[in-house]
Amino acid sequence: MLPNHVPEMPQSNLAGLGKTAMQVFAVLCLIAYFVLLAYKGSMDFSALAQMYPGDEFWSALGRHLLRNLGGG
């Protein structure tokens, strides 16, 4: 007589699928973060370039970067 047992999907396959999905989600979140960071940086750079034309720009950029290092 054959046992009346239906084989179940191994738990490791389900866990592996969830792990892969979370890795894909984490990579997408990192990409979105770096895109946002680049966008905000380019907007700050453009605003400084408009406010301080010419040689004043580089000193203003230096002040801006040093001021923002401390989180201010």
N, CA and C of each residue as an Amber inpcrd file, in Angstrom:
protein
   216
   0.8140000  -1.1840000   0.0000000   0.0000000   0.0000000   0.0000000
   0.8630000   1.2560000   0.0000000   0.4950000   2.2400000  -0.8040000
   1.2180000   3.4970000  -0.8490000   0.7020000   4.4410000   0.2250000
   1.5760000   5.1590000   0.8580000   1.1050000   6.1030000   1.8810000
   0.3270000   7.2400000   1.2250000  -0.6500000   7.7330000   1.9010000
  -1.4990000   8.8290000   1.4190000  -0.8620000  10.1500000   1.8470000
   0.2930000  10.4390000   1.2730000   1.0460000  11.6220000   1.6670000
   1.3630000  12.4340000   0.4240000   0.9970000  13.6920000   0.4220000
   1.3070000  14.5870000  -0.6880000   2.5680000  15.3510000  -0.3220000
   3.6120000  15.2620000  -1.1510000   4.8400000  15.9800000  -0.7970000
   4.6160000  17.4900000  -0.8350000   5.1090000  18.1470000   0.1780000
   4.9860000  19.6000000   0.2590000   6.2210000  20.2470000  -0.3530000
   6.0540000  21.4910000  -0.7510000   7.1860000  22.2400000  -1.2750000
   8.1670000  22.4750000  -0.1260000   9.4370000  22.1830000  -0.3530000
  10.4050000  22.3830000   0.7420000  10.4040000  23.8340000   1.2260000
  10.5520000  23.9830000   2.5100000  10.5230000  25.3100000   3.1220000
  11.6790000  26.1700000   2.6400000  12.8030000  25.5410000   2.3120000
  13.9690000  26.3170000   1.8930000  13.7010000  27.0540000   0.5800000
  12.9020000  26.5030000  -0.3150000  12.5900000  27.1930000  -1.5660000
  11.7610000  28.4420000  -1.3120000  10.8030000  28.3390000  -0.4060000
   9.9830000  29.5080000  -0.0700000  10.8240000  30.5720000   0.6210000
  11.6970000  30.1440000   1.5100000  12.5590000  31.0900000   2.2120000
  13.5230000  31.7480000   1.2370000  14.0420000  30.9780000   0.2950000
  14.9480000  31.5250000  -0.7040000  14.2630000  32.5280000  -1.6050000
  13.0100000  32.2520000  -1.9490000  12.2430000  33.1840000  -2.7850000
  11.9890000  34.4970000  -2.0410000  11.6490000  34.3990000  -0.7620000
  11.4390000  35.6120000   0.0370000  12.7210000  36.4040000   0.2070000
  13.8310000  35.6880000   0.3820000  15.1230000  36.3560000   0.5370000
  15.5020000  37.0770000  -0.7530000  15.2760000  36.4350000  -1.8890000
  15.5760000  37.0590000  -3.1770000  14.7070000  38.2860000  -3.4010000
  13.4400000  38.2000000  -3.0610000  12.5350000  39.3420000  -3.2260000
  12.9790000  40.5080000  -2.3490000  13.4100000  40.2220000  -1.1370000
  13.8740000  41.2890000  -0.2440000  15.1710000  41.9080000  -0.7580000
  16.0450000  41.0960000  -1.3560000  17.2820000  41.6300000  -1.9180000
  16.9920000  42.5450000  -3.0940000  16.0580000  42.1480000  -3.9440000
  15.6780000  42.9920000  -5.0780000  15.0840000  44.3010000  -4.5730000
  14.2390000  44.2250000  -3.5570000  13.6330000  45.4260000  -2.9820000
  14.7010000  46.3420000  -2.3790000  15.6800000  45.7520000  -1.6880000
  16.7470000  46.5540000  -1.0730000  17.5860000  47.2530000  -2.1420000
  17.8890000  46.5620000  -3.2230000  18.6730000  47.1640000  -4.3030000
  17.8850000  48.3060000  -4.9460000  16.5930000  48.1130000  -5.1630000
  15.7670000  49.1820000  -5.7300000  15.6990000  50.3910000  -4.8010000
  15.6310000  50.1520000  -3.5040000  15.6220000  51.2610000  -2.5410000
  16.9550000  52.0100000  -2.5630000  18.0600000  51.2920000  -2.6670000
  19.3710000  51.9470000  -2.7460000  19.4930000  52.7830000  -4.0110000
  19.0210000  52.2420000  -5.1200000  19.0670000  52.9980000  -6.3700000
  18.2350000  54.2690000  -6.2450000  17.0370000  54.1560000  -5.6850000
  16.1770000  55.3260000  -5.5160000  16.8370000  56.3610000  -4.6010000
  17.5040000  55.9010000  -3.5470000  18.1780000  56.8090000  -2.6250000
  19.2870000  57.5880000  -3.3250000  20.1100000  56.8900000  -4.1080000
  21.2150000  57.5590000  -4.7830000  20.7340000  58.4810000  -5.8970000
  19.6430000  58.1360000  -6.5530000  19.0630000  59.0310000  -7.5620000
  18.5590000  60.3050000  -6.8840000  17.8820000  60.1580000  -5.7530000
  17.3980000  61.3260000  -5.0250000  18.5610000  62.1790000  -4.5260000
  19.5980000  61.5440000  -4.0440000  20.7760000  62.2590000  -3.5650000
  21.4330000  63.0520000  -4.7020000  21.5630000  62.4350000  -5.8700000
  22.1510000  63.1160000  -7.0220000  21.2650000  64.2720000  -7.4860000
  19.9590000  64.0640000  -7.4530000  19.0240000  65.1240000  -7.8630000
  19.1210000  66.3280000  -6.9250000  19.0920000  66.0570000  -5.6230000
  19.1730000  67.1580000  -4.6540000  20.5240000  67.8760000  -4.7610000
  21.5840000  67.1140000  -4.9760000  22.9050000  67.7230000  -5.1220000
  22.9830000  68.6130000  -6.3500000  22.3990000  68.1590000  -7.4430000
  22.4330000  68.9810000  -8.6590000  21.5860000  70.2420000  -8.4930000
  20.5100000  70.1470000  -7.7460000  19.6750000  71.3320000  -7.5050000
  20.4340000  72.3450000  -6.6400000  21.1370000  71.8800000  -5.6050000
  21.9440000  72.7760000  -4.7670000  23.0650000  73.4040000  -5.5860000
  23.7070000  72.6090000  -6.4240000  24.7970000  73.0890000  -7.2650000
  24.2900000  74.1730000  -8.2190000  23.1250000  73.9440000  -8.8230000
  22.5520000  74.9200000  -9.7560000  22.1630000  76.2100000  -9.0380000
  21.5820000  76.0710000  -7.8470000  21.1790000  77.2580000  -7.0990000
  22.4030000  78.0880000  -6.7100000  23.4800000  77.4340000  -6.2950000
  24.6950000  78.1610000  -5.9460000  25.2990000  78.8370000  -7.1740000
  25.2600000  78.1580000  -8.3140000  25.8130000  78.7260000  -9.5430000
  25.0410000  79.9720000  -9.9700000  23.7410000  79.9920000  -9.7240000
  22.9360000  81.1680000 -10.0810000  23.1520000  82.3060000  -9.0890000
  23.3300000  81.9780000  -7.8100000  23.4920000  83.0120000  -6.7950000
  24.8910000  83.6240000  -6.8180000  25.9050000  82.8180000  -7.1490000
  27.2920000  83.2830000  -7.1160000  27.9590000  83.0230000  -8.4710000
  27.8040000  83.9210000  -9.4140000  28.4220000  83.7120000 -10.7290000
  29.9350000  83.9590000 -10.6810000  30.6390000  83.3610000 -11.6110000
  32.0750000  83.6090000 -11.7400000  32.9010000  82.9350000 -10.6710000
  33.9650000  83.6400000 -10.2530000  34.9120000  83.0750000  -9.2820000
  34.3270000  82.9590000  -7.8820000  33.2810000  83.6860000  -7.5840000
  32.6560000  83.5970000  -6.2600000  32.0330000  82.2210000  -6.0300000
  31.7200000  81.5430000  -7.1180000  31.0340000  80.2550000  -7.0040000
  31.8440000  79.2400000  -6.2030000  33.1540000  79.1250000  -6.4720000
  33.9580000  78.0940000  -5.8330000  34.1000000  78.3230000  -4.3380000
  34.2320000  79.5700000  -3.9290000  34.3000000  79.8300000  -2.4830000
  32.9360000  79.5830000  -1.8330000  31.8560000  79.9160000  -2.5400000
  30.5170000  79.6470000  -1.9980000  30.2670000  78.1410000  -1.9110000
  30.7400000  77.3980000  -2.9020000  30.5850000  75.9440000  -2.8600000
  31.3670000  75.3550000  -1.6820000  32.5730000  75.8340000  -1.4520000
  33.3610000  75.3760000  -0.3140000  32.6780000  75.6660000   1.0030000
  32.1480000  76.8790000   1.1570000  31.4190000  77.2210000   2.3960000
  30.1950000  76.3310000   2.5630000  29.4790000  76.0940000   1.4660000
  28.2720000  75.2740000   1.5160000  28.6150000  73.8480000   1.9430000
  29.6730000  73.2820000   1.3680000  30.0450000  71.9110000   1.7110000
  30.5230000  71.8000000   3.1560000  31.3510000  72.7560000   3.5980000
  31.8500000  72.7040000   4.9670000  30.7510000  72.9360000   5.9830000
  29.8000000  73.7980000   5.6690000  28.6830000  74.0520000   6.5800000
  27.8060000  72.8160000   6.7020000  27.6180000  72.0900000   5.6000000
  26.7320000  70.9260000   5.6170000  27.3910000  69.6730000   6.1600000
  28.7070000  69.6760000   6.3460000  29.3540000  68.5190000   6.9550000
  28.8800000  68.3040000   8.3870000  28.6330000  69.3980000   9.0750000
  28.1800000  69.3210000  10.4680000  26.6790000  69.0930000  10.5850000
  25.9900000  68.9860000   9.4820000  24.5430000  68.7430000   9.5180000
  23.7410000  70.0150000   9.6390000  24.3640000  71.1580000   9.3910000
  23.6550000  72.4330000   9.5430000  22.9920000  72.9450000   8.3280000
